[in-house]
């Protein structure tokens, strides 16, 4: 059973090409499995884990499709001595399909994600009072 299908993507973007979508799905799954190796055996995932995995992949693929090829195109409008240039697209370098936050979520599905925690480094002290430790009492003024 496939984790994500072309129909899953077309529900959000009906104009997506089937051949392109299959390639994008294959790329997304490969990158997800590289980031979180437990995802290679999808049969061991619970229904909730499968749903989370699918949602992360779908969001990344739809974002990738919306961004297009990444090539920039420009349009220049001239009116008398005024000009206006519009740049459409993002000419920046593509860094990867999955965002770091999505990689963290995929790793959490496997149980290996980064987790916030606290470490208490204060020494453990037994409570003292003036009644059971008379040496603890010191006068405030001398």
C-alpha positions as CSV (number, residue, x, y, z in Angstrom):
1,X,0.0,0.0,0.0
2,X,1.4,3.4,-1.0
3,X,1.7,6.1,1.7
4,X,0.7,8.8,-0.7
5,X,-0.9,8.7,-4.2
6,X,-1.3,11.1,-7.1
7,X,-5.0,11.4,-6.1
8,X,-4.0,12.6,-2.7
9,X,-2.1,15.5,-4.3
10,X,-4.8,16.2,-6.9
11,X,-7.3,16.8,-4.2
12,X,-5.3,19.9,-3.2
13,X,-4.1,20.8,-6.7
14,X,-6.2,19.4,-9.6
15,X,-3.8,20.8,-12.2
16,X,-0.8,18.7,-11.1
17,X,0.5,16.4,-13.8
18,X,0.3,12.7,-13.0
19,X,3.8,11.9,-14.3
20,X,5.3,14.9,-12.4
21,X,3.4,14.0,-9.3
22,X,4.7,10.4,-9.3
23,X,8.3,11.7,-9.6
24,X,7.7,14.2,-6.8
25,X,6.2,11.4,-4.6
26,X,9.2,9.2,-5.2
27,X,11.6,12.0,-4.4
28,X,9.7,13.0,-1.2
29,X,9.6,9.4,0.0
30,X,13.3,8.9,-0.7
31,X,14.2,12.0,1.3
32,X,11.9,11.2,4.1
33,X,13.3,7.7,4.5
34,X,16.9,9.1,4.4
35,X,16.0,11.5,7.3
36,X,14.0,8.9,9.3
37,X,15.0,5.3,8.4
38,X,12.2,3.7,10.3
39,X,9.8,4.9,7.5
40,X,11.3,2.3,5.1
41,X,9.0,-0.4,6.6
42,X,5.6,1.3,6.4
43,X,3.8,-1.9,7.5
44,X,5.2,-1.4,11.1
45,X,3.7,2.1,11.3
46,X,0.4,2.6,13.2
47,X,-2.5,4.3,11.4
48,X,-1.7,7.6,13.2
49,X,1.9,7.4,12.2
50,X,0.9,6.7,8.6
51,X,-1.5,9.7,8.6
52,X,1.3,11.9,10.0
53,X,3.8,10.7,7.5
54,X,1.3,11.3,4.7
55,X,0.4,14.8,5.9
56,X,4.1,15.8,6.1
57,X,4.8,14.5,2.6
58,X,1.7,16.0,1.1
59,X,2.5,19.5,2.5
60,X,6.0,19.3,1.2
61,X,5.1,18.2,-2.3
62,X,2.3,20.7,-2.6
63,X,4.7,23.5,-1.6
64,X,7.2,22.2,-4.1
65,X,4.6,22.2,-6.9
66,X,3.4,25.7,-6.0
67,X,7.0,27.0,-6.1
68,X,7.4,25.7,-9.7
69,X,10.8,25.2,-11.2
70,X,12.4,27.9,-9.2
71,X,13.5,29.8,-12.3
72,X,12.9,33.5,-12.2
73,X,11.2,35.3,-15.0
74,X,10.8,39.0,-15.3
75,X,8.4,41.5,-16.9
76,X,9.2,45.1,-17.6
77,X,6.5,47.8,-18.1
78,X,7.5,51.0,-19.7
79,X,5.3,54.2,-19.7
80,X,7.1,57.4,-20.8
81,X,10.0,58.0,-18.5
82,X,8.7,55.5,-15.9
83,X,9.6,51.8,-15.9
84,X,8.6,49.0,-13.6
85,X,10.1,45.6,-13.5
86,X,8.5,42.5,-11.8
87,X,10.5,39.4,-11.1
88,X,8.3,36.3,-10.8
89,X,9.6,33.2,-9.1
90,X,12.5,32.6,-6.7
91,X,15.9,32.6,-8.2
92,X,17.4,31.3,-5.0
93,X,19.1,28.0,-4.7
94,X,16.8,25.1,-3.7
95,X,18.0,23.6,-0.4
96,X,15.8,20.5,-0.2
97,X,12.3,19.3,-0.4
98,X,11.8,18.9,3.4
99,X,12.1,21.7,5.8
100,X,14.1,21.1,9.0
101,X,10.8,21.2,11.0
102,X,9.4,18.5,8.8
103,X,12.5,16.4,9.2
104,X,12.1,16.7,13.0
105,X,8.4,15.6,12.7
106,X,9.4,12.6,10.6
107,X,12.0,11.6,13.2
108,X,9.4,12.0,15.9
109,X,7.3,9.4,14.1
110,X,10.3,7.1,14.5
111,X,10.8,8.1,18.1
112,X,14.2,9.7,17.3
113,X,13.3,13.4,17.0
114,X,14.8,16.2,19.0
115,X,12.9,16.7,22.3
116,X,13.1,19.6,24.7
117,X,13.9,18.7,28.2
118,X,15.3,20.1,31.4
119,X,18.1,18.9,33.6
120,X,18.2,20.0,37.2
121,X,21.8,20.7,38.3
122,X,21.1,22.0,41.7
123,X,22.4,19.8,44.6
124,X,19.8,18.0,46.6
125,X,19.6,19.4,50.1
126,X,17.6,18.1,53.0
127,X,15.4,20.7,54.5
128,X,16.7,22.2,57.7
129,X,15.0,24.3,60.3
130,X,16.1,26.1,63.4
131,X,14.5,23.4,65.5
132,X,16.4,20.4,64.2
133,X,19.7,22.3,63.4
134,X,20.6,25.0,65.8
135,X,23.8,25.7,63.9
136,X,21.8,27.0,60.9
137,X,20.6,30.0,63.0
138,X,22.8,33.1,62.8
139,X,21.9,36.4,64.1
140,X,21.1,39.1,61.5
141,X,22.9,41.9,63.3
142,X,25.9,41.6,65.6
